[in-house]
Amino acid sequence: PRARGSCTVTAQRTVDPPVVTRCSNAVVTLRLSASCPPDAVSGADVAIIIATSASMYQEKRMESAKAAARRFLSGLDLRHHRASVVTFSATARVRQPLTDDAKALDDIVGALEPDQGESGTNIADALAVGMQHLTTDGRPGALPVVVLLTDGAPTRPYVPDPATAALAQAERARARRAYVLTIGLGRTIDSLLMENIASSKADFFYSPNTVDLDRIYAVILRVVQSI
């Protein structure tokens, strides 16, 4: 049943050629279009997830990641979108709940520092904490978006193994209709794992060094702004 704010989707199917003989080929094209009322679009609720493990001290990764994330957030249209900040190493925590306050977001990202008391990279917990926050505090009509940056392969939790745990949490995020984008920073990234965590292969971005981070966040910004 249609609810308030629902979009009407229509489909048109074409076959070329319209008549085929046995063992010949045809191309079937399905075109979808949608008509949406003004109240159907609520923008995105974005969780910016950044690794703060001790390895982020290397090659000025932390400073570059912070600068790129701040530029991303400064370009986000907070009239339609909201953003939160989550950090993780051995465990994850919400550093800034969802907000449309540009200064609060800029201040919290600018103050981030690598964790010295914890060791480890717990991508599973990062996804779980980020998605829990988006689910609990997100707007009902907004698209949940996760942008996860890490500079290493997962090392936590120990049971099940770290990669399996990360993939399971990514699957749960997608089941909650979240759009997941991943950024792998550095040359020790498990690219295949990061591709499988993301919503699609095209939603994984590899940055062997910090130089590419600005470009990557700019691409992600265009994607989010189009929602």
C-alpha positions in Angstrom: 0.0 0.0 0.0 1.1 3.5 -0.8 2.2 5.6 2.2 2.5 9.3 2.5 5.6 10.4 0.6 5.7 7.2 -1.6 7.1 7.4 -5.1 5.3 5.9 -8.1 7.6 3.7 -10.1 6.7 2.7 -13.7 8.5 0.3 -16.0 8.8 0.0 -19.8 10.2 -3.1 -21.4 11.6 -3.3 -25.0 12.9 -6.2 -27.0 15.3 -5.8 -29.9 14.6 -7.3 -32.4 10.9 -7.7 -31.5 10.7 -11.1 -33.3 13.4 -13.7 -32.9 14.0 -17.1 -34.4 15.2 -20.2 -32.6 18.8 -20.0 -31.2 19.1 -16.3 -32.1 19.8 -13.5 -29.6 17.7 -10.6 -28.4 18.4 -7.6 -26.1 15.7 -7.0 -23.5 15.9 -3.5 -21.9 13.9 -2.5 -18.8 13.6 1.2 -18.2 12.4 2.3 -14.7 11.2 5.8 -13.9 9.8 7.3 -10.7 7.6 10.2 -9.8 8.1 11.4 -6.3 6.2 14.0 -4.2 8.3 16.8 -2.6 8.2 15.1 0.8 9.6 11.8 -0.5 13.2 13.0 -0.4 14.9 13.3 3.0 18.6 13.3 2.0 21.2 11.1 3.7 22.3 10.5 7.3 26.0 9.9 7.0 28.4 8.1 9.4 32.0 9.2 8.8 34.0 6.3 10.3 37.8 6.9 10.6 40.4 4.5 12.0 42.4 6.0 14.8 44.8 3.1 15.5 48.4 3.9 16.2 49.5 3.2 12.7 47.7 6.3 11.6 50.7 8.2 12.9 52.7 6.9 10.0 53.2 9.1 6.9 51.0 11.8 8.4 48.0 9.6 7.6 45.9 11.0 10.5 46.4 14.6 9.4 45.7 13.9 5.8 42.6 11.9 6.7 41.3 14.6 8.9 41.9 17.3 6.3 40.1 15.4 3.6 37.2 14.5 5.9 36.8 18.1 7.0 36.7 19.3 3.3 34.1 16.5 2.6 31.9 17.7 5.5 32.3 21.4 4.6 30.9 20.6 1.2 27.9 18.5 2.5 24.6 20.4 2.2 23.4 20.2 5.8 20.0 21.6 4.8 19.2 18.1 3.5 21.9 15.8 5.0 23.2 15.1 8.5 26.5 13.6 9.5 28.1 11.8 12.5 31.7 10.9 13.3 32.7 7.4 14.5 36.3 6.4 15.3 37.7 3.0 15.9 40.8 1.0 16.8 40.3 -2.1 19.0 36.8 -0.8 19.7 34.6 1.9 18.2 32.7 4.8 19.6 30.5 7.7 18.3 32.5 10.9 18.7 29.8 13.2 17.2 26.2 12.1 17.0 24.2 13.0 13.9 23.9 16.7 13.4 23.5 19.5 10.9 25.9 21.7 12.9 28.8 22.3 10.5 31.1 23.8 13.2 30.5 20.9 15.6 31.5 18.4 12.9 34.6 20.4 11.9 35.7 20.8 15.5 35.4 17.1 16.3 37.2 15.9 13.2 40.0 18.5 13.7 40.5 17.2 17.3 40.9 13.5 16.3 44.2 11.9 17.4 45.4 8.3 16.9 44.7 6.0 19.9 47.8 5.2 21.9 46.2 3.1 24.7 44.6 0.5 22.3 46.0 -1.6 19.6 44.1 -3.3 16.8 41.7 -2.7 14.0 38.1 -3.7 14.6 36.2 -3.0 11.4 33.3 -5.1 12.6 32.8 -3.0 15.7 33.1 0.2 13.6 30.3 -0.9 11.3 28.2 -2.2 14.1 28.5 1.1 16.2 28.0 3.3 13.1 24.9 1.4 11.9 23.4 1.2 15.4 23.7 5.0 15.7 22.2 5.5 12.2 19.4 3.1 13.0 18.6 4.6 16.4 19.0 8.3 15.7 18.6 8.5 11.9 15.6 10.1 10.3 13.0 7.6 9.0 13.1 8.8 5.4 16.8 9.4 5.1 19.2 7.0 3.4 21.8 5.6 5.8 25.3 6.2 4.4 28.5 4.7 5.8 31.9 6.1 4.7 34.6 4.0 6.3 38.4 4.7 6.2 41.0 2.3 7.5 44.7 1.9 7.0 45.0 -1.7 7.9 43.4 -5.2 7.7 41.1 -6.1 10.6 42.7 -7.7 13.6 39.7 -7.9 16.0 37.5 -9.6 17.1 39.3 -12.9 17.5 36.1 -15.0 17.3 35.0 -15.3 14.6 38.0 -14.3 12.6 38.3 -10.5 12.0 37.5 -10.6 8.3 34.4 -12.8 8.7 33.1 -10.5 11.5 33.6 -7.5 9.3 31.8 -9.1 6.3 28.9 -10.1 8.6 28.4 -6.6 9.8 28.6 -5.2 6.3 25.9 -7.6 5.3 23.7 -6.5 8.2 24.3 -2.9 7.2 23.2 -3.5 3.6 20.2 -5.4 4.9 19.2 -2.2 6.7 19.3 -0.5 3.2 22.6 1.3 4.1 24.9 2.5 1.3 28.4 1.5 2.3 31.6 3.1 0.9 35.1 2.1 1.9 38.5 3.8 1.7 41.6 1.7 2.0 44.6 3.9 2.9 48.2 2.5 2.6 49.7 -0.5 0.9 48.8 -3.1 3.4 45.0 -3.0 2.7 43.1 -6.1 1.8 41.5 -4.7 -1.3 39.2 -7.7 -1.9 37.9 -7.6 1.7 37.2 -3.8 1.4 35.4 -4.3 -1.9 33.2 -7.0 -0.3 32.4 -4.7 2.6 31.4 -1.9 0.3 28.0 -1.9 -1.4 29.7 -2.6 -4.7 33.2 -2.8 -6.2 32.8 0.7 -7.4 32.2 1.9 -3.9 35.7 0.9 -2.7 38.4 3.5 -3.1 42.1 2.6 -2.8 44.5 5.2 -1.7 48.1 3.8 -1.6 49.2 7.1 -0.1 47.6 10.2 1.4 47.8 12.2 -1.8 44.6 10.6 -3.2 42.4 11.2 -0.2 41.1 14.6 -1.3 40.1 13.3 -4.7 38.4 10.2 -3.2 36.3 12.2 -0.6 35.4 14.7 -3.4 34.0 11.8 -5.5 32.1 10.5 -2.5 30.7 13.9 -1.8 29.3 14.1 -5.3 27.7 10.7 -4.8 26.1 11.7 -1.5 25.0 15.1 -2.7 23.1 13.4 -5.6 21.0 11.4 -3.1 
